Amino acid sequence: MPVYLYRSTAPRNIVDHTNAFRLHWAQVFRRLPLMTTFEIISAKVHAGQRITPDEALYLFNSNDLLSIGELAAVVNERKNGLNVYFNVNRHINPTNVCVNRCAFCAFSRTAGEDGAYTLALDEICRRASEAENEGATEVHIVGGLHPDLAFEFYEEALQAIRTTAPNLHIKAFTAVEIEYFSRISGLTIEAVLQRLINAGLGSMPGGGAEILVEEVRHQICPEKISGARWLEIVRLAHLSGLKTNATMLYGHVESAADRVAHMEMLRTLQDETTGFQAFIPLAFQTENSDLKLDIKGTSGLDDLKTLAIGRIFLDNFDHIKAYWIMLGEKIAQVSLAFGVNDLDGTVVEEKIGHDAGAQSPQSQTKEGIIRLIRNAGKTPVERDTLYHPLHTY
């Protein structure tokens, strides 16, 4: 069969057919409207493709909450099906005495101030043992940066918990605390992490991230480590073999663009290390904060949109957690239709969010969490800290 390089050499019927074909599709394309930005995003999500920061910002500026939620549900069900995870855990905050006084924080105290406290090692162990006896699989430990406690105190606390409650996984210390331990001990970050691992540290929470954009940090926590330093320490934790979470404190002075920039930094680090387990947006509590800039806090709509966009944008995170302590039980339950697949745990005696003004209960029973999940049409799965399923209800 000859190959026609020039139009004039082709038989007349082939030229006529080709021209008619081109004319037909040119007319079709002229009649088709261009895809909207949302349709482009939707097509990407359904194809399993990554959306851009500009597209995430578009979603934040959209009022079509239900459509955003539907996209987030698509991503979540692709990753997790109908499973919603929770664990039986206990929070222990060893001290609220802190050398930093972040404007948004209602938990921290200066040494000697009313309400300041520091738990003795035997009290920390008593609470850990109590948690283990009540069926907990995890103890979650974060606290203030105490000016008078040596790094060895924290090592001894982990060792004591490991001896007293050997079945508990210890999730402890934010990147901010790790940096402080390095400063007071003179050790490198890597050495601090290794000594804590040797003492019993099993993973790290995701606190201290707040908003990683420096302009925002200068307003809400200028004494805290920089966003770049937070990322660096978390990266080293991942490289040491520790899994961590990642939080985002939203609803204060940050913009939607700041939220997207924060999530983009997390997504980039996750591409490198794969060490993040869950993304946890934390709704800012306004009631007892010193951050007084005419801030009204978040709304239920904002909460759901933020969780859903987190699910869509953070395509390399397996889990999105609705922290019911700060969201309240009802919004947390509704969020299960907006891409969320984790409700945290039983918690017991949560202090940081409640000191800031959270109105939710301080603890939740396992049966209560199971009921919340079932009533949302999902499957409750009790997990350990590293997301190994323990029991499906």
C-alpha positions as CSV (number, residue, x, y, z in Angstrom):
1,M,0.0,0.0,0.0
2,P,1.6,3.3,-1.0
3,V,2.4,6.0,1.5
4,Y,1.1,9.5,0.4
5,L,3.5,12.2,1.5
6,Y,1.8,15.0,-0.2
7,R,-1.9,15.7,-0.5
8,S,-1.8,16.1,-4.2
9,T,-0.6,12.5,-4.6
10,A,-3.4,10.8,-2.7
11,P,-6.5,9.5,-4.5
12,R,-9.4,12.0,-4.5
13,N,-11.7,9.8,-2.3
14,I,-9.1,9.5,0.5
15,V,-8.6,13.3,0.5
16,D,-12.3,13.9,0.7
17,H,-12.7,11.4,3.5
18,T,-9.9,13.0,5.5
19,N,-11.2,16.5,5.1
20,A,-14.7,15.4,6.1
21,F,-13.3,13.7,9.2
22,R,-11.4,16.8,10.3
23,L,-14.4,19.0,9.6
24,H,-16.7,16.8,11.6
25,W,-14.5,16.8,14.8
26,A,-13.8,20.5,14.5
27,Q,-17.5,21.1,14.6
28,V,-17.9,18.8,17.6
29,F,-15.1,20.4,19.6
30,R,-16.5,23.9,18.8
31,R,-19.8,22.8,20.4
32,L,-18.2,21.3,23.5
33,P,-17.7,23.7,26.4
34,L,-14.3,23.8,28.0
35,M,-13.9,21.7,31.2
36,T,-14.3,23.7,34.4
37,T,-11.5,23.7,37.0
38,F,-13.6,21.5,39.2
39,E,-14.2,19.0,36.3
40,I,-10.4,18.9,35.7
41,I,-9.8,18.2,39.4
42,S,-12.6,15.6,39.5
43,A,-11.1,13.9,36.4
44,K,-7.7,13.8,38.1
45,V,-9.1,12.4,41.3
46,H,-11.1,9.6,39.6
47,A,-8.0,8.7,37.5
48,G,-5.9,8.5,40.7
49,Q,-3.7,11.5,39.6
50,R,-2.2,14.2,41.9
51,I,-3.8,17.6,42.1
52,T,-1.7,20.8,42.2
53,P,-1.5,23.3,45.0
54,D,-3.4,25.8,42.8
55,E,-6.2,23.3,42.4
56,A,-6.2,22.7,46.2
57,L,-6.5,26.4,46.7
58,Y,-9.4,26.4,44.2
59,L,-11.2,23.9,46.3
60,F,-10.7,25.9,49.5
61,N,-12.3,28.9,47.7
62,S,-15.2,26.8,46.5
63,N,-18.5,26.7,48.3
64,D,-19.5,23.4,46.8
65,L,-18.8,21.4,50.0
66,L,-20.8,18.3,49.0
67,S,-18.9,17.9,45.7
68,I,-15.6,18.3,47.5
69,G,-16.7,15.7,50.0
70,E,-17.7,13.3,47.3
71,L,-14.2,13.5,45.7
72,A,-12.6,12.9,49.1
73,A,-14.8,9.9,49.7
74,V,-13.6,8.5,46.3
75,V,-10.0,8.8,47.4
76,N,-10.7,7.4,50.9
77,E,-12.7,4.4,49.7
78,R,-10.0,3.6,47.2
79,K,-7.4,3.4,50.0
80,N,-9.5,2.2,53.0
81,G,-12.8,0.9,51.8
82,L,-15.5,1.3,54.5
83,N,-13.0,0.8,57.3
84,V,-12.7,3.5,60.0
85,Y,-9.9,3.0,62.5
86,F,-9.6,3.9,66.2
87,N,-7.4,2.7,69.1
88,V,-7.6,2.4,72.8
89,N,-5.1,4.9,74.1
90,R,-4.3,7.2,77.0
91,H,-2.8,10.6,77.0
92,I,-0.2,11.6,79.6
93,N,1.2,15.1,79.7
94,P,4.2,15.0,82.1
95,T,4.3,18.8,82.6
96,N,2.7,22.0,81.4
97,V,5.7,24.1,82.5
98,C,7.2,25.5,79.3
99,V,9.9,28.0,78.4
100,N,7.9,29.0,75.3
101,R,4.7,31.0,75.6
102,C,3.0,30.5,72.2
103,A,0.2,32.9,71.7
104,F,-2.4,30.3,70.7
105,C,-1.6,27.9,73.6
106,A,-3.7,27.8,76.8
107,F,-1.9,24.7,78.2
108,S,1.6,26.1,79.1
109,R,2.5,27.7,82.4
110,T,5.6,29.4,83.8
111,A,7.2,27.6,86.8
112,G,5.5,28.7,90.0
113,E,2.4,30.0,88.2
114,D,-1.1,28.9,89.4
115,G,-2.0,25.6,87.6
116,A,1.7,24.7,86.8
117,Y,2.5,21.0,87.4
118,T,5.1,18.3,86.8
119,L,4.3,14.7,87.3
120,A,6.7,12.5,89.2
121,L,8.0,9.3,87.5
122,D,5.9,7.1,89.8
123,E,2.7,9.0,88.8
124,I,3.6,8.7,85.1
125,C,4.1,4.9,85.6
126,R,0.8,4.6,87.6
127,R,-1.2,6.2,84.8
128,A,0.5,4.0,82.2
129,S,-0.1,0.8,84.2
130,E,-3.7,1.9,84.7
131,A,-4.1,2.4,80.9
132,E,-2.6,-1.1,80.2
133,N,-4.9,-2.7,82.7
134,E,-7.9,-1.0,81.0
135,G,-7.0,-2.4,77.6
136,A,-5.0,0.4,76.1
137,T,-2.4,-0.4,73.5
138,E,-0.9,3.0,73.3
139,V,0.3,5.8,75.6
140,H,0.6,9.2,74.0
141,I,3.1,11.5,75.8
142,V,3.6,15.2,75.0
143,G,4.3,18.1,77.4
144,G,5.9,21.5,77.9
145,L,9.6,22.4,77.5
146,H,10.4,22.4,81.2
147,P,13.4,24.6,82.1
148,D,14.7,22.4,85.0
149,L,14.2,18.8,83.8
150,A,17.2,17.1,82.3
151,F,17.0,15.0,79.2
152,E,17.6,11.9,81.3
153,F,14.3,12.5,83.0
154,Y,12.5,11.7,79.7
155,E,14.7,8.7,79.1
156,E,13.9,7.4,82.6
157,A,10.2,8.0,82.0
158,L,10.2,5.8,78.9
159,Q,12.3,3.1,80.6
160,A,9.9,3.1,83.6
161,I,6.8,2.8,81.4
162,R,8.5,0.0,79.4
163,T,9.1,-1.9,82.7
164,T,5.7,-1.1,84.3
165,A,3.5,-1.5,81.3
166,P,5.4,-3.6,78.7
167,N,2.5,-4.1,76.4
168,L,2.0,-0.4,75.7
169,H,3.3,1.2,72.5
170,I,4.9,4.5,73.5
171,K,4.1,7.4,71.1
172,A,5.9,10.4,72.5
173,F,7.4,13.8,72.0
174,T,6.9,16.2,69.2
175,A,9.6,17.5,66.9
176,V,9.7,20.6,69.1
177,E,10.4,18.6,72.2
178,I,13.1,16.6,70.4
179,E,14.9,19.8,69.4
180,Y,14.7,21.0,73.0
181,F,16.2,17.7,74.3
182,S,19.0,18.2,71.8
183,R,19.6,21.7,73.1
184,I,19.6,20.9,76.8
185,S,21.7,17.7,76.4
186,G,24.2,18.9,73.8
187,L,23.5,15.8,71.7
188,T,22.7,15.8,68.0
189,I,19.1,15.1,66.9
190,E,20.1,11.7,65.7
191,A,21.7,10.8,69.1
192,V,18.6,12.0,71.0
193,L,16.3,9.9,68.8
194,Q,18.5,6.9,69.2
195,R,18.7,7.1,72.9
196,L,14.9,7.6,73.2
197,I,14.4,4.6,70.9
198,N,16.7,2.5,73.1
199,A,14.6,3.7,76.1
200,G,11.3,2.5,74.5
201,L,10.1,5.1,72.1
202,G,8.0,3.5,69.4
203,S,6.7,6.4,67.3
204,M,6.1,10.1,67.5
205,P,3.0,12.3,67.3
206,G,2.6,15.1,64.8
207,G,2.3,18.1,67.1
208,G,4.3,21.3,66.9
209,A,3.7,21.7,63.1
210,E,1.0,24.4,63.6
211,I,1.3,26.1,60.2
212,L,4.7,25.6,58.7
213,V,4.7,28.9,56.8
214,E,7.2,31.2,58.6
215,E,5.1,34.4,58.3
216,V,2.3,32.7,60.2
217,R,4.7,31.1,62.8
218,H,6.1,34.6,63.6
219,Q,2.6,35.6,64.6
220,I,1.4,32.6,66.6
221,C,4.6,31.0,68.0
222,P,7.7,33.1,67.4
223,E,9.6,31.2,70.1
224,K,9.0,27.8,68.6
225,I,11.3,26.2,66.1
226,S,10.9,27.1,62.4
227,G,8.8,25.2,60.0
228,A,11.9,24.1,58.2
229,R,13.5,22.8,61.4
230,W,10.3,20.9,62.2
231,L,10.4,19.2,58.8
232,E,14.1,18.5,59.2
233,I,13.6,16.8,62.6
234,V,10.7,14.8,61.4
235,R,12.8,13.7,58.4
236,L,15.5,12.5,60.7
237,A,12.9,10.6,62.8
238,H,11.6,8.9,59.7
239,L,15.2,7.9,58.7
240,S,15.7,6.5,62.2
241,G,12.8,4.1,61.6
242,L,10.2,6.0,63.6
243,K,6.7,6.6,62.1
244,T,5.1,9.9,62.9
245,N,1.9,11.8,62.3
246,A,1.5,15.3,60.9
247,T,-0.8,18.0,62.3
248,M,-2.0,21.3,61.0
249,L,-3.5,23.9,63.4
250,Y,-6.0,25.9,61.4
251,G,-8.6,28.6,61.9
252,H,-6.5,31.4,63.4
253,V,-4.5,33.9,61.4
254,E,-3.5,31.7,58.4
255,S,-5.0,32.0,54.9
256,A,-6.2,29.2,52.7
257,A,-3.0,29.6,50.7
258,D,-1.0,29.0,53.9
259,R,-2.9,25.8,54.5
260,V,-2.1,24.6,51.0
261,A,1.6,25.5,51.4
262,H,1.7,23.6,54.7
263,M,0.2,20.5,53.1
264,E,2.5,20.8,50.1
265,M,5.5,20.7,52.5
266,L,4.2,17.6,54.1
267,R,3.4,15.9,50.8
268,T,7.0,16.6,49.5
269,L,8.6,15.1,52.7
270,Q,6.3,12.1,52.5
271,D,7.4,11.5,48.9
272,E,10.9,11.3,50.2
273,T,10.5,9.3,53.4
274,T,7.0,7.6,53.5
275,G,7.2,8.0,57.3
276,F,4.0,9.8,57.9
277,Q,1.0,7.7,59.0
278,A,-1.8,10.2,59.4
279,F,-2.7,13.8,58.7
280,I,-4.5,15.4,61.6
281,P,-6.0,18.9,61.0
282,L,-6.6,20.5,64.5
283,A,-9.3,23.1,64.7
284,F,-8.1,26.1,66.7
285,Q,-9.9,26.6,70.0
286,T,-10.4,30.3,70.7
287,E,-11.9,30.5,74.1
288,N,-8.8,30.6,76.4
289,S,-6.1,31.6,73.9
290,D,-4.0,34.7,74.2
291,L,-4.2,35.1,70.5
292,K,-6.7,37.9,70.3
293,L,-7.0,39.1,66.8
294,D,-10.7,39.0,66.2
295,I,-10.5,35.3,65.5
296,K,-13.8,33.5,65.5
297,G,-12.3,30.0,65.1
298,T,-13.6,27.4,62.7
299,S,-17.0,26.4,61.5
300,G,-18.4,22.9,60.9
301,L,-18.3,23.7,57.1
302,D,-14.6,24.8,57.3
303,D,-13.8,21.7,59.4
304,L,-15.3,19.3,56.8
305,K,-13.8,21.1,53.8
306,T,-10.3,21.1,55.4
307,L,-10.5,17.4,56.1
308,A,-11.8,16.6,52.7
309,I,-9.2,18.7,50.8
310,G,-6.5,17.1,53.0
311,R,-7.7,13.7,51.8
312,I,-7.7,14.8,48.2
313,F,-4.4,16.7,48.2
314,L,-2.3,14.3,50.4
315,D,-2.5,11.4,48.0
316,N,0.6,9.8,49.6
317,F,-0.9,9.7,53.1
318,D,-2.9,6.5,53.9
319,H,-4.9,8.0,56.8
320,I,-6.8,11.3,57.6
321,K,-7.8,11.6,61.2
322,A,-10.7,13.6,62.6
323,Y,-9.5,14.5,66.1
324,W,-12.9,14.3,67.8
325,I,-11.5,16.1,70.9
326,M,-11.3,19.4,69.0
327,L,-14.0,18.9,66.4
328,G,-16.7,17.5,68.7
329,E,-18.2,14.1,68.2
330,K,-20.9,15.1,65.7
331,I,-18.6,16.8,63.2
332,A,-16.1,14.0,63.6
333,Q,-18.9,11.5,62.7
334,V,-20.1,13.5,59.7
335,S,-16.4,13.8,58.5
336,L,-16.5,10.0,57.8
337,A,-18.5,10.9,54.7
338,F,-15.8,13.5,53.7
339,G,-12.7,11.3,53.3
340,V,-11.8,10.7,57.0
341,N,-10.9,7.1,58.0
342,D,-9.7,7.5,61.6
343,L,-11.2,8.9,64.8
344,D,-8.1,8.7,67.0
345,G,-9.0,6.8,70.2
346,T,-10.4,6.7,73.7
347,V,-7.8,9.3,74.8
348,V,-8.7,9.6,78.6
349,E,-7.9,12.9,80.4
350,E,-7.0,15.1,77.4
351,K,-5.7,18.4,78.6
352,I,-4.2,20.5,75.8
353,G,-7.3,20.9,73.8
354,H,-9.6,21.3,76.8
355,D,-7.3,23.9,78.4
356,A,-7.8,25.9,75.1
357,G,-11.6,25.6,75.4
358,A,-12.7,22.4,73.7
359,Q,-16.2,21.4,74.8
360,S,-16.0,17.7,73.9
361,P,-15.7,15.1,76.7
362,Q,-12.2,14.4,77.9
363,S,-12.5,10.7,77.1
364,Q,-14.6,8.3,75.1
365,T,-15.4,4.6,75.6
366,K,-14.5,2.0,73.0
367,E,-18.2,1.3,72.7
368,G,-19.0,4.9,72.1
369,I,-16.5,5.2,69.3
370,I,-17.8,2.0,67.7
371,R,-21.3,3.3,67.8
372,L,-20.2,6.6,66.2
373,I,-18.6,4.7,63.3
374,R,-21.4,2.2,62.8
375,N,-24.1,4.9,62.8
376,A,-22.2,6.6,60.0
377,G,-22.5,3.4,57.9
378,K,-18.8,2.5,58.3
379,T,-16.9,-0.5,59.7
380,P,-15.2,0.0,63.0
381,V,-11.6,-1.4,63.1
382,E,-9.6,-1.3,66.3
383,R,-6.0,-0.8,65.5
384,D,-2.6,-0.5,67.2
385,T,-0.5,2.6,66.8
386,L,1.1,1.4,63.6
387,Y,-2.3,0.7,62.0
388,H,-2.2,-3.1,62.3
389,P,-5.8,-4.2,62.7
390,L,-6.6,-5.8,66.1
391,H,-10.3,-6.4,65.7
392,T,-13.0,-5.6,63.2
393,Y,-16.5,-5.0,64.6
